[in-house]
Amino acid sequence: MKLRQSIYITALVLSFGLVVGCSSDDNGTYMDDDMMMDDDMMMDDDDMMGVDFTGTFAQVDHLGRPGINTTLSFDMEGEASVKDAHNTTIPSEMGATFQAGFQARLEQYHDVYALKLGLDPADVNYENNILGLDAATLTSILAADVLEVAPDLPTTYFNPGTDLDNDGSVLVPDGDEVALTGRHPNDDIIDVSLILFFGGMEGDRFSGQDLDDDGMADLPRLTSDGVGLTANISTTFPYLGAPE
């Protein structure tokens, strides 16, 4: 019995000693078993305000609309990278610098698919898209690769709205569609971009159509990457749920 009491007392003393040992350091902040941080190493908000950020900085990348630089910039072997140049250009200079190249690349895609279909490239060109934008206007908007925000409109990459003019088509511009006013978690950014590039006025110009009803696609499927949204979307920050 005395042995058991001695064990209990010894354990209690050791526990008390550990507590005292962990809390007796008045001059430092306990980090882990092997590292202590002195008060002199701590940085509060006032110290942060005094950090010197002077110097020469260089922009090496920027984040705008997903996939635009990747899709519409074209690097030639042995020449300076257009993609890198786009990443290091400030938005106010992007349009004048890259619009012509973006438009040429967009038309080049149509030429390639024309050849694949055995057609004359002169007969397969970009068509005004679901927003009513011609190639020059679309690439002017996309060349300035920034994610825009419209304070008085819904935040979305594209919302087709309704068939306001009762012509039987929602995608053809009806006057109530909203586009490029930001990005909503539910937006399929890549599919919207592909539809703007290849979908034409109806949005389904190259959608893998079977023109001769033989069960085989006669046109390429260019208006979707075939990848759907699988994440759970919440109405509260950070909006995206745990990975599935």
Backbone as JSON, one array per atom type, in Angstrom:
{
  "sequence": "MKLRQSIYITALVLSFGLVVGCSSDDNGTYMDDDMMMDDDMMMDDDDMMGVDFTGTFAQVDHLGRPGINTTLSFDMEGEASVKDAHNTTIPSEMGATFQAGFQARLEQYHDVYALKLGLDPADVNYENNILGLDAATLTSILAADVLEVAPDLPTTYFNPGTDLDNDGSVLVPDGDEVALTGRHPNDDIIDVSLILFFGGMEGDRFSGQDLDDDGMADLPRLTSDGVGLTANISTTFPYLGAPE",
  "N": [[0.83, -1.2, 0.0], [1.93, 1.24, 0.83], [3.86, 1.42, -1.12], [2.34, 1.8, -3.44], [1.17, 4.29, -2.83], [3.47, 5.84, -2.78], [4.22, 5.75, -5.45], [2.08, 7.14, -6.65], [2.44, 9.67, -5.46], [4.98, 10.34, -6.39], [4.49, 10.45, -9.17], [2.71, 12.59, -9.21], [4.34, 14.7, -8.33], [6.24, 14.77, -10.39], [4.58, 15.46, -12.54], [3.73, 18.0, -11.72], [6.17, 19.27, -11.74], [6.72, 19.27, -14.48], [4.72, 20.97, -15.42], [5.4, 23.36, -14.14], [7.91, 23.68, -15.26], [7.28, 24.19, -17.95], [5.98, 26.57, -17.83], [7.55, 28.44, -16.63], [9.22, 30.09, -18.03], [9.83, 33.31, -18.43], [10.83, 34.98, -20.32], [10.6, 34.23, -22.94], [8.87, 32.73, -25.76], [7.16, 29.76, -25.87], [7.76, 27.3, -28.28], [8.25, 24.64, -29.38], [9.51, 21.37, -28.46], [12.21, 21.72, -28.94], [12.78, 24.31, -29.69], [12.98, 27.7, -28.9], [11.64, 30.98, -28.84], [12.88, 34.13, -28.5], [11.82, 37.25, -26.99], [12.85, 39.33, -28.47], [12.85, 38.33, -31.0], [10.27, 38.23, -31.81], [7.64, 39.64, -33.86], [5.54, 42.29, -34.05], [2.47, 43.98, -35.16], [3.17, 46.67, -35.44], [5.89, 46.49, -35.94], [5.83, 45.2, -38.41], [4.78, 47.18, -40.03], [6.94, 48.77, -40.26], [8.71, 47.51, -41.94], [11.12, 47.46, -44.51], [10.4, 47.84, -47.78], [11.62, 48.78, -50.02], [13.36, 48.82, -53.15], [14.2, 46.98, -56.17], [11.78, 45.43, -58.04], [10.38, 42.7, -59.92], [7.85, 41.68, -62.14], [6.82, 38.41, -62.51], [4.79, 36.7, -63.05], [1.22, 36.47, -63.44], [-2.2, 36.32, -62.4], [-5.04, 35.77, -64.11], [-7.64, 35.21, -66.26], [-8.35, 31.79, -66.36], [-6.46, 29.64, -68.47], [-6.29, 31.27, -70.77], [-3.85, 32.56, -71.63], [-2.39, 30.22, -71.97], [-3.79, 28.98, -74.06], [-4.04, 30.82, -76.23], [-1.61, 32.08, -76.65], [1.37, 31.68, -78.53], [4.3, 29.96, -78.78], [7.31, 30.14, -80.57], [9.86, 27.98, -81.66], [13.15, 28.71, -80.74], [12.69, 31.39, -80.5], [11.87, 34.22, -78.4], [9.82, 33.55, -75.58], [6.39, 33.91, -75.92], [4.41, 33.4, -74.1], [5.75, 33.73, -71.63], [6.35, 36.43, -71.89], [3.8, 37.52, -71.86], [3.06, 36.99, -69.23], [4.7, 38.72, -67.87], [3.91, 41.23, -68.56], [2.23, 44.27, -67.86], [-1.28, 44.72, -67.15], [-2.44, 47.0, -68.48], [-1.0, 47.24, -70.8], [-1.33, 44.94, -72.19], [-3.37, 44.47, -74.15], [-2.71, 45.98, -76.54], [-0.31, 44.78, -77.08], [-0.69, 41.99, -77.41], [-3.1, 41.35, -78.72], [-3.34, 41.06, -81.59], [-1.76, 38.78, -82.09], [-3.18, 36.88, -80.58], [-5.6, 36.8, -82.0], [-4.73, 35.85, -84.48], [-3.86, 33.32, -83.72], [-6.28, 32.16, -82.89], [-7.68, 32.05, -85.33], [-5.97, 30.34, -86.62], [-6.37, 27.92, -85.29], [-8.89, 27.23, -86.33], [-8.21, 26.84, -89.0], [-6.58, 24.57, -88.81], [-8.42, 22.61, -87.95], [-10.11, 22.62, -90.13], [-8.49, 21.48, -92.12], [-8.2, 18.95, -90.99], [-10.75, 18.02, -91.35], [-10.84, 17.79, -94.03], [-11.45, 20.05, -95.48], [-11.44, 23.28, -97.11], [-9.35, 25.62, -95.64], [-9.99, 28.3, -95.96], [-12.69, 28.32, -95.94], [-13.54, 27.7, -93.42], [-13.89, 29.47, -90.76], [-13.54, 31.56, -87.84], [-16.6, 32.24, -86.2], [-18.91, 34.79, -85.21], [-19.59, 34.82, -81.74], [-21.56, 33.48, -78.93], [-21.89, 35.76, -77.49], [-22.07, 37.64, -79.38], [-19.69, 38.62, -80.31], [-17.1, 39.52, -82.54], [-14.02, 38.18, -83.94], [-11.89, 39.99, -83.57], [-12.83, 41.69, -81.54], [-13.35, 39.89, -79.43], [-10.75, 38.81, -78.92], [-9.47, 41.14, -78.22], [-10.63, 41.71, -75.78], [-9.87, 39.44, -74.32], [-7.1, 39.51, -74.46], [-6.21, 41.43, -72.66], [-5.64, 40.16, -69.94], [-7.29, 39.89, -67.35], [-9.22, 39.38, -64.39], [-12.31, 40.55, -64.3], [-14.62, 42.65, -62.47], [-18.01, 43.36, -61.92], [-19.76, 45.62, -60.22], [-22.56, 46.02, -60.13], [-23.79, 43.87, -61.29], [-24.54, 40.31, -61.53], [-22.02, 38.1, -60.26], [-20.23, 36.3, -62.45], [-18.82, 34.04, -64.85], [-20.09, 33.37, -67.17], [-23.48, 33.74, -67.85], [-26.24, 32.64, -69.45], [-28.76, 33.76, -69.33], [-32.14, 34.32, -70.32], [-34.52, 33.33, -72.89], [-35.09, 35.99, -74.15], [-35.97, 37.3, -76.44], [-37.66, 35.51, -77.54], [-36.9, 33.71, -79.6], [-36.45, 31.09, -79.59], [-33.96, 30.28, -78.78], [-31.66, 30.26, -76.18], [-28.96, 30.81, -75.97], [-28.18, 32.49, -78.1], [-27.46, 35.94, -78.31], [-29.66, 37.73, -76.31], [-29.98, 39.95, -74.84], [-30.16, 39.83, -72.1], [-28.12, 38.36, -71.1], [-25.22, 37.68, -69.08], [-21.8, 38.23, -68.81], [-18.34, 37.57, -68.15], [-18.03, 39.01, -65.75], [-16.69, 38.42, -63.51], [-16.01, 35.6, -61.42], [-17.75, 32.76, -60.58], [-18.0, 30.12, -58.16], [-19.35, 27.92, -59.28], [-18.98, 28.15, -61.99], [-17.98, 26.83, -65.11], [-15.14, 27.39, -66.27], [-13.33, 26.72, -68.36], [-14.93, 25.37, -70.28], [-16.7, 27.46, -70.97], [-14.9, 29.26, -72.16], [-14.04, 27.73, -74.37], [-16.45, 27.5, -75.76], [-16.84, 30.17, -76.44], [-14.71, 30.46, -78.19], [-15.12, 28.5, -80.25], [-17.82, 27.91, -80.57], [-19.6, 29.43, -82.1], [-22.53, 31.39, -83.03], [-24.69, 29.99, -81.92], [-23.5, 28.51, -79.98], [-22.87, 25.85, -80.25], [-21.41, 25.03, -82.44], [-19.12, 23.42, -83.12], [-19.5, 20.64, -81.82], [-19.16, 17.91, -81.81], [-20.99, 16.82, -83.66], [-23.09, 14.41, -85.31], [-23.42, 14.26, -88.48], [-24.36, 12.67, -90.59], [-25.86, 10.72, -89.47], [-24.73, 8.21, -88.83], [-23.9, 7.25, -86.49], [-21.4, 8.05, -85.81], [-19.21, 10.69, -84.91], [-19.03, 13.54, -86.93], [-18.04, 16.05, -86.81], [-15.53, 17.74, -84.94], [-15.33, 17.73, -81.33], [-15.22, 20.57, -79.81], [-16.16, 22.32, -77.97], [-16.14, 21.72, -75.3], [-14.25, 20.48, -72.53], [-14.88, 18.12, -71.47], [-14.8, 17.67, -68.77], [-16.44, 17.75, -65.78], [-17.8, 19.72, -63.04], [-17.04, 18.62, -59.85], [-16.75, 19.19, -57.2], [-18.1, 19.95, -53.95], [-20.16, 22.69, -53.52], [-20.39, 25.42, -51.38], [-22.37, 27.91, -49.65], [-21.02, 29.59, -48.05], [-17.89, 31.09, -47.09], [-14.97, 29.03, -47.28], [-16.32, 28.34, -49.64], [-15.74, 26.15, -51.51], [-16.04, 22.71, -50.92], [-14.66, 19.87, -49.1], [-12.23, 17.89, -50.88], [-13.42, 15.39, -53.16]],
  "CA": [[0.0, 0.0, 0.0], [2.82, 2.39, 0.87], [4.53, 1.49, -2.42], [1.4, 2.4, -4.39], [1.06, 5.7, -2.5], [4.72, 6.49, -3.2], [4.18, 5.89, -6.91], [1.15, 8.22, -6.94], [3.04, 10.94, -5.05], [6.08, 10.62, -7.33], [3.89, 10.86, -10.45], [2.15, 13.92, -9.02], [5.45, 15.64, -8.26], [6.8, 14.89, -11.73], [3.63, 16.22, -13.36], [3.8, 19.39, -11.28], [7.44, 19.8, -12.21], [6.61, 19.53, -15.91], [3.89, 22.16, -15.6], [6.2, 24.51, -13.74], [8.99, 23.84, -16.23], [6.77, 24.74, -19.19], [5.41, 27.9, -17.66], [8.42, 29.3, -15.84], [10.05, 30.94, -18.88], [9.2, 34.62, -18.54], [11.5, 35.8, -21.32], [10.5, 33.67, -24.28], [7.61, 32.1, -26.15], [7.39, 28.34, -26.09], [7.39, 26.91, -29.63], [8.15, 23.19, -29.35], [10.46, 20.79, -27.52], [13.6, 22.05, -29.24], [12.97, 25.67, -30.18], [12.42, 28.8, -28.13], [11.74, 32.26, -29.54], [13.02, 35.24, -27.58], [10.95, 38.39, -27.26], [13.47, 40.16, -29.49], [12.6, 37.75, -32.32], [8.86, 38.38, -32.12], [7.35, 40.81, -34.67], [4.13, 42.66, -33.94], [1.96, 44.74, -36.3], [3.94, 47.9, -35.6], [7.15, 46.14, -36.58], [5.56, 44.9, -39.81], [4.59, 48.45, -40.73], [8.23, 49.4, -40.45], [9.57, 46.72, -42.83], [11.57, 48.21, -45.68], [10.1, 47.16, -49.03], [12.24, 49.48, -51.13], [14.2, 47.97, -53.98], [13.75, 46.74, -57.53], [10.98, 44.23, -58.13], [10.02, 42.32, -61.28], [6.67, 40.82, -62.26], [7.18, 37.18, -63.2], [3.58, 35.96, -63.39], [0.0, 37.1, -62.96], [-3.34, 35.4, -62.43], [-6.23, 36.39, -64.68], [-8.62, 34.21, -66.66], [-7.66, 30.51, -66.56], [-6.33, 29.02, -69.78], [-6.23, 32.19, -71.91], [-2.46, 32.64, -72.08], [-2.01, 28.87, -72.42], [-4.47, 28.61, -75.3], [-3.94, 31.77, -77.33], [-0.22, 32.47, -76.9], [2.05, 30.65, -79.31], [5.76, 30.1, -78.71], [8.07, 29.59, -81.69], [11.16, 27.46, -81.25], [14.26, 29.6, -81.02], [12.31, 32.77, -80.28], [11.48, 34.53, -77.03], [8.52, 32.98, -75.22], [5.26, 34.84, -75.85], [3.73, 33.12, -72.83], [6.49, 34.4, -70.57], [6.19, 37.87, -72.08], [2.45, 37.87, -71.41], [3.06, 36.94, -67.77], [5.47, 39.83, -67.3], [3.37, 42.49, -69.06], [1.18, 44.81, -67.01], [-2.56, 44.63, -67.87], [-2.74, 48.15, -69.34], [-0.26, 47.12, -72.05], [-1.54, 43.61, -72.78], [-4.2, 44.5, -75.35], [-1.96, 46.44, -77.7], [0.84, 43.9, -77.33], [-0.99, 40.59, -77.7], [-4.39, 41.11, -79.39], [-3.17, 40.57, -82.96], [-1.28, 37.41, -82.01], [-4.28, 36.05, -80.09], [-6.56, 36.61, -83.09], [-4.11, 34.97, -85.48], [-3.86, 31.97, -83.16], [-7.65, 31.69, -82.92], [-7.98, 31.68, -86.71], [-5.13, 29.19, -86.96], [-7.07, 26.73, -84.8], [-9.94, 26.89, -87.29], [-7.55, 26.31, -90.2], [-6.13, 23.21, -88.51], [-9.56, 21.71, -87.93], [-10.59, 22.52, -91.5], [-7.65, 20.49, -92.8], [-8.54, 17.64, -90.43], [-12.05, 17.64, -91.91], [-10.72, 17.74, -95.47], [-12.09, 21.24, -96.03], [-10.57, 24.41, -97.42], [-9.27, 26.52, -94.48], [-10.64, 29.58, -96.25], [-14.14, 28.17, -95.74], [-13.82, 27.42, -92.01], [-13.35, 30.59, -90.0], [-14.23, 31.92, -86.61], [-17.9, 32.9, -86.34], [-19.32, 35.55, -84.03], [-19.97, 33.85, -80.71], [-22.82, 33.64, -78.22], [-21.98, 37.14, -76.99], [-22.12, 38.52, -80.53], [-18.37, 39.23, -80.48], [-16.27, 39.03, -83.63], [-12.71, 37.7, -83.49], [-11.06, 41.1, -83.11], [-13.34, 42.18, -80.26], [-13.13, 38.85, -78.42], [-9.34, 38.72, -78.55], [-9.11, 42.38, -77.53], [-11.07, 41.54, -74.39], [-9.11, 38.38, -73.65], [-5.67, 39.82, -74.4], [-6.03, 42.07, -71.35], [-6.03, 38.97, -69.17], [-7.6, 40.21, -65.95], [-10.53, 38.93, -63.95], [-13.03, 41.78, -64.05], [-15.73, 42.62, -61.52], [-19.07, 44.33, -62.19], [-20.43, 45.79, -58.92], [-24.02, 46.05, -60.21], [-24.27, 42.7, -62.01], [-24.15, 39.06, -60.88], [-20.65, 37.66, -60.48], [-20.26, 35.06, -63.21], [-18.02, 34.02, -66.08], [-21.12, 33.47, -68.21], [-24.85, 33.33, -67.54], [-26.95, 32.9, -70.7], [-30.02, 34.47, -69.15], [-33.35, 33.66, -70.81], [-34.86, 33.59, -74.3], [-35.81, 37.24, -74.0], [-36.62, 37.7, -77.69], [-38.56, 34.42, -77.95], [-36.51, 33.13, -80.88], [-36.23, 29.66, -79.39], [-32.59, 29.99, -78.38], [-31.21, 31.02, -75.02], [-27.57, 31.21, -76.11], [-28.03, 33.64, -78.99], [-27.64, 37.14, -77.48], [-31.03, 38.21, -76.16], [-29.96, 41.21, -74.12], [-30.14, 39.66, -70.65], [-27.01, 37.51, -70.69], [-24.17, 38.33, -68.3], [-20.55, 37.52, -69.09], [-17.04, 38.12, -67.78], [-18.16, 39.96, -64.64], [-16.05, 37.8, -62.36], [-16.0, 34.14, -61.49], [-18.53, 32.09, -59.54], [-17.46, 28.77, -57.97], [-20.03, 26.94, -60.14], [-18.68, 28.39, -63.4], [-17.04, 25.95, -65.82], [-14.39, 28.41, -67.0], [-12.73, 26.21, -69.6], [-15.99, 25.15, -71.26], [-17.17, 28.76, -71.46], [-13.89, 29.79, -73.08], [-14.09, 26.95, -75.6], [-17.67, 27.89, -76.48], [-16.58, 31.49, -77.02], [-13.77, 30.29, -79.3], [-15.51, 27.59, -81.33], [-19.24, 27.57, -80.57], [-20.42, 30.22, -83.0], [-23.65, 32.13, -82.47], [-25.56, 29.11, -81.15], [-22.73, 27.89, -78.91], [-22.68, 24.41, -80.45], [-20.95, 24.85, -83.81], [-18.28, 22.23, -83.15], [-19.84, 19.9, -80.6], [-19.15, 16.48, -82.09], [-22.24, 16.44, -84.32], [-23.17, 13.31, -86.26], [-24.16, 14.89, -89.57], [-24.97, 11.7, -91.5], [-26.62, 9.74, -88.68], [-24.14, 6.87, -88.87], [-23.44, 6.92, -85.15], [-20.03, 8.54, -85.62], [-19.11, 12.15, -84.95], [-18.45, 14.08, -88.15], [-17.37, 17.29, -86.45], [-14.8, 17.6, -83.67], [-15.96, 18.3, -80.14], [-14.31, 21.62, -79.37], [-16.84, 23.25, -77.06], [-16.07, 21.24, -73.92], [-13.11, 19.62, -72.22], [-15.41, 16.87, -70.97], [-14.58, 17.55, -67.33], [-17.48, 18.46, -65.06], [-17.53, 20.15, -61.67], [-17.36, 17.55, -58.9], [-16.61, 19.65, -55.82], [-19.3, 20.43, -53.27], [-20.14, 24.15, -53.41], [-21.08, 25.94, -50.21], [-22.75, 29.32, -49.75], [-20.18, 30.34, -47.13], [-16.46, 31.01, -47.34], [-14.32, 29.27, -48.57], [-17.22, 27.95, -50.73], [-15.48, 24.8, -51.99], [-15.99, 21.72, -49.86], [-13.51, 18.98, -49.09], [-12.09, 17.12, -52.13], [-14.17, 14.13, -53.18]],
  "C": [[0.86, 1.24, 0.0], [3.53, 2.57, -0.47], [3.64, 2.18, -3.45], [1.26, 3.89, -4.13], [2.3, 6.46, -2.94], [4.74, 6.73, -4.7], [3.27, 7.05, -7.29], [1.77, 9.58, -6.63], [4.15, 11.33, -6.01], [5.55, 11.11, -8.66], [3.34, 12.27, -10.36], [3.24, 14.98, -9.01], [6.06, 15.87, -9.64], [5.89, 15.71, -12.64], [3.68, 17.69, -13.02], [5.08, 20.05, -11.77], [7.41, 20.12, -13.68], [5.81, 20.79, -16.17], [4.69, 23.41, -15.27], [7.29, 24.78, -14.77], [8.51, 24.49, -17.51], [6.32, 26.18, -19.04], [6.33, 28.88, -16.98], [9.28, 30.22, -16.68], [9.35, 32.26, -19.1], [9.74, 35.43, -19.71], [11.37, 35.26, -22.74], [9.14, 33.08, -24.52], [7.88, 30.66, -26.5], [6.87, 27.93, -27.47], [7.22, 25.4, -29.73], [9.25, 22.67, -28.43], [11.88, 21.3, -27.72], [13.83, 23.51, -29.59], [12.28, 26.67, -29.28], [12.59, 30.07, -28.94], [11.79, 33.37, -28.51], [12.08, 36.37, -27.97], [11.52, 39.26, -28.37], [13.19, 39.65, -30.89], [11.15, 37.9, -32.73], [8.63, 39.66, -32.91], [5.87, 41.12, -34.56], [3.74, 43.51, -35.15], [2.75, 46.01, -36.53], [5.27, 47.64, -36.3], [6.95, 45.88, -38.07], [5.4, 46.17, -40.62], [5.92, 49.12, -41.03], [9.17, 48.63, -41.36], [9.89, 47.51, -44.09], [11.33, 47.39, -46.95], [10.71, 47.87, -50.24], [13.15, 48.52, -51.9], [13.62, 47.83, -55.37], [13.03, 45.4, -57.59], [10.61, 43.96, -59.59], [8.8, 41.42, -61.25], [7.06, 39.58, -63.06], [5.95, 36.37, -63.6], [2.39, 36.79, -62.93], [-1.13, 36.1, -63.12], [-4.56, 36.15, -62.93], [-7.27, 35.34, -64.99], [-7.9, 32.89, -66.95], [-7.62, 30.09, -68.02], [-6.15, 29.96, -70.95], [-4.81, 32.28, -72.48], [-2.01, 31.29, -72.64], [-2.56, 28.56, -73.8], [-4.13, 29.53, -76.47], [-2.53, 32.33, -77.57], [0.48, 31.33, -77.61], [3.55, 30.92, -79.3], [6.41, 29.42, -79.92], [9.44, 29.14, -81.2], [12.27, 28.42, -81.68], [13.95, 31.06, -80.83], [11.9, 32.97, -78.82], [10.06, 34.04, -76.77], [7.45, 34.07, -75.13], [4.52, 34.64, -74.54], [4.43, 33.81, -71.66], [6.33, 35.91, -70.66], [4.82, 38.33, -71.59], [2.39, 37.91, -69.89], [3.77, 38.14, -67.15], [4.99, 41.2, -67.77], [2.26, 42.98, -68.15], [-0.12, 44.87, -67.8], [-2.84, 45.78, -68.82], [-2.03, 48.08, -70.69], [-0.53, 45.82, -72.78], [-2.3, 43.67, -74.1], [-3.42, 44.87, -76.59], [-0.84, 45.48, -78.08], [0.44, 42.54, -77.87], [-2.27, 40.34, -78.5], [-4.21, 40.5, -80.78], [-2.7, 39.11, -82.97], [-2.36, 36.45, -81.53], [-5.27, 35.77, -81.22], [-6.0, 35.67, -84.15], [-4.12, 33.52, -85.0], [-5.26, 31.37, -83.19], [-8.05, 31.26, -84.33], [-7.17, 30.45, -87.14], [-5.75, 27.88, -86.47], [-8.13, 26.28, -85.8], [-9.35, 26.32, -88.58], [-7.13, 24.85, -89.99], [-7.3, 22.23, -88.56], [-10.19, 21.58, -89.31], [-9.8, 21.46, -92.27], [-7.96, 19.08, -92.3], [-9.85, 17.11, -91.02], [-12.01, 17.53, -93.43], [-11.36, 18.92, -96.17], [-11.05, 22.31, -96.33], [-10.54, 25.34, -96.2], [-9.94, 27.87, -94.7], [-12.14, 29.53, -95.99], [-14.52, 27.92, -94.28], [-13.14, 28.48, -91.17], [-14.12, 30.77, -88.7], [-15.56, 32.6, -86.94], [-18.22, 33.67, -85.07], [-19.94, 34.61, -83.0], [-21.28, 34.2, -80.02], [-22.99, 35.01, -77.59], [-22.06, 38.14, -78.13], [-20.79, 39.17, -80.84], [-17.66, 38.65, -81.69], [-14.88, 38.72, -83.09], [-11.86, 38.82, -82.92], [-11.51, 41.59, -81.73], [-13.09, 41.17, -79.15], [-11.68, 38.82, -77.98], [-8.83, 40.01, -77.92], [-9.47, 42.29, -76.06], [-10.17, 40.55, -73.66], [-7.62, 38.68, -73.55], [-5.31, 40.55, -73.12], [-6.51, 41.08, -70.3], [-6.16, 39.29, -67.69], [-8.99, 39.68, -65.64], [-11.32, 40.16, -63.5], [-14.17, 41.57, -63.06], [-16.73, 43.71, -61.91], [-19.89, 44.5, -60.92], [-21.94, 45.67, -58.98], [-24.61, 44.88, -60.98], [-23.88, 41.43, -61.25], [-22.7, 38.7, -61.21], [-20.68, 36.32, -61.2], [-19.33, 35.17, -64.42], [-18.96, 34.05, -67.28], [-22.44, 32.94, -67.69], [-25.69, 33.66, -68.77], [-28.25, 33.65, -70.55], [-31.19, 33.66, -69.67], [-33.53, 33.97, -72.3], [-35.72, 34.85, -74.36], [-36.55, 37.65, -75.27], [-37.48, 36.6, -78.3], [-38.21, 33.85, -79.33], [-36.2, 31.65, -80.76], [-34.83, 29.3, -78.97], [-32.19, 30.89, -77.22], [-29.81, 31.58, -75.26], [-27.37, 32.39, -77.05], [-28.3, 34.9, -78.18], [-29.06, 37.67, -77.5], [-31.09, 39.53, -75.41], [-29.93, 41.06, -72.62], [-29.04, 38.72, -70.19], [-25.97, 38.34, -69.94], [-22.89, 37.53, -68.51], [-19.35, 38.31, -68.6], [-17.14, 39.21, -66.73], [-17.5, 39.43, -63.37], [-16.1, 36.3, -62.52], [-16.74, 33.57, -60.29], [-17.99, 30.67, -59.37], [-18.1, 27.71, -58.86], [-19.67, 27.09, -61.62], [-17.68, 27.37, -63.94], [-16.23, 26.84, -66.77], [-13.89, 27.9, -68.34], [-13.8, 25.97, -70.66], [-16.52, 26.46, -71.82], [-16.18, 29.34, -72.46], [-13.92, 29.05, -74.41], [-15.33, 27.28, -76.43], [-17.49, 29.25, -77.14], [-15.66, 31.39, -78.23], [-14.4, 29.6, -80.51], [-17.01, 27.37, -81.48], [-20.1, 28.32, -81.55], [-21.59, 30.87, -82.27], [-24.55, 31.27, -81.58], [-24.82, 28.42, -80.0], [-22.43, 26.43, -79.12], [-22.14, 24.1, -81.85], [-20.1, 23.6, -83.98], [-18.49, 21.47, -81.84], [-19.94, 18.4, -80.85], [-20.41, 15.99, -82.78], [-22.06, 15.26, -85.27], [-24.04, 13.77, -87.42], [-24.88, 13.9, -90.47], [-25.67, 10.56, -90.78], [-26.06, 8.32, -88.77], [-23.6, 6.45, -87.5], [-22.03, 7.38, -84.85], [-20.02, 10.06, -85.74], [-18.42, 12.6, -86.23], [-17.73, 15.4, -87.91], [-16.65, 17.09, -85.12], [-15.59, 18.22, -82.52], [-14.98, 19.3, -79.53], [-14.91, 22.53, -78.31], [-16.86, 22.77, -75.61], [-14.81, 20.41, -73.73], [-13.56, 18.29, -71.64], [-15.23, 16.64, -69.49], [-15.62, 18.39, -66.6], [-17.03, 18.85, -63.66], [-17.96, 19.06, -60.71], [-17.3, 18.01, -57.46], [-17.96, 20.08, -55.26], [-19.17, 21.94, -53.06], [-20.98, 24.58, -52.22], [-21.44, 27.4, -50.44], [-21.94, 30.19, -48.8], [-18.71, 30.12, -47.46], [-15.87, 29.79, -46.65], [-15.05, 28.67, -49.76], [-16.99, 26.53, -51.25], [-15.36, 23.85, -50.82], [-14.73, 20.88, -49.95], [-13.44, 18.21, -50.41], [-12.84, 15.81, -52.05], [-13.26, 12.98, -53.58]]
}
